[in-house]
Amino acid sequence: GASVRVVMTSAAQEFVTTLSVGALSADHVFTDLFDRKDEHDVGHIRLSREADLLVVAPATADLMAKLANGHANDLASTVLLATDKKVLMAPAMNPKMWAHAATRRNRATLQKDGIAFIGPAKGEMAESNEAGEGRMAEPLEIVAAIETMLDEKPKPLAGRRIIVTSGPTHEPIDPVRYIANRSSGKQGHAIAAALAKLGADVRLVSGPVTIADPAGVATTHVETGAQMKEAVESLLPADAAVFVAAVADWRMANAAGEKIKKVAGEGPPALQMVENPDILAGIGHHAQRPGLVVGFAAETQDLIANAEAKLKKKGADFIVAND
């Protein structure tokens, strides 16, 4: 039911025509900062102010760089710089461009300025034999993010800061192998999104997953349990912490710097392992312990007994147990 006005960059017009986009949006498509008719009828300032939300999809590395550094040399960047409304960006670019330090800096700057991000996701690129993190979030995911950002319902968790952990951790054995628990991150990400929808300032710490970051949720990406512990502690103090992540219980005492080779006639290598930091217990007994600490437990036997024991040992307020 939303009224949609579309601004297309010159690059966007290389992929799709203004005629087709105009037909889909049932409105005029804006393309040129110096179009006399468009400026007379609407104007870029009015265009930016009349919207309840500005969505950039796809958000290129170039447009992110422009906005992060205050550049406005075309209609799209000018509208974004002139707006005082919410902005949602859905990045899409080559994985190496997304991983570049400059792009990371620009994203951090934009997030600090209050711009929300969704994605990018991992997958195959348009380029042959290219895959990785850089695919634009799926349209339905973007629509869900838009609905969340435009939701005007009461926010009972407004003003509350909540930490959520999600996904697995990968504990390296060598550069190509790792130890991990099975986890897609879907549950933790869904909880983070639901808390954000209720108005909480959610800080998500995610292990390696293939799903998009929840819209409007500041997300820190980590790989190992030690990195997750450090990230969580850096986010204290908080009102609540929900530990959904499936953190590996063990890690290598010393991960190999090179791939461990299989040698004919020799048995499997001896792996010396040590215990990983217990993040839930650490926060449950921390000097800056949040007022509410919730843990999760996946069990294969004695579900209730194991959950009750974990509740006492970890210093949590609740344990969500499942088998």
Buried (B, 14 or more C-beta within 10 A) or exposed (E): EEEEBBBBBEEBEEEEEBEEBBEEEEEBBBBBBEBEEBBEEBEBEEBBEEBEBBBBBBBBBBBBBBBBEEBBEBBBBBBBBBBEEBBBBBBBBBBEBBEBEEBEEBBEBBBEEEBBBBBBBBBEBEEEEEEBBBBBBBEEBBEBBBEBBEEEEEBEBEEBBBBBBBBBBBBBBBEEBBBBBEBBBEBBBBBBBBBBBBBBBBBBBBBBBEBBBBBBBBBBBBBBBBBBBBBBBEBBEBBBBBBBBBBBBEBBEEBBEEEBEEEEEEEEEEEEBEEBBBBBBBBBEBEEBBEBBBBBBBBEEEBEEBBBEBBEEBBBBEBBBEE
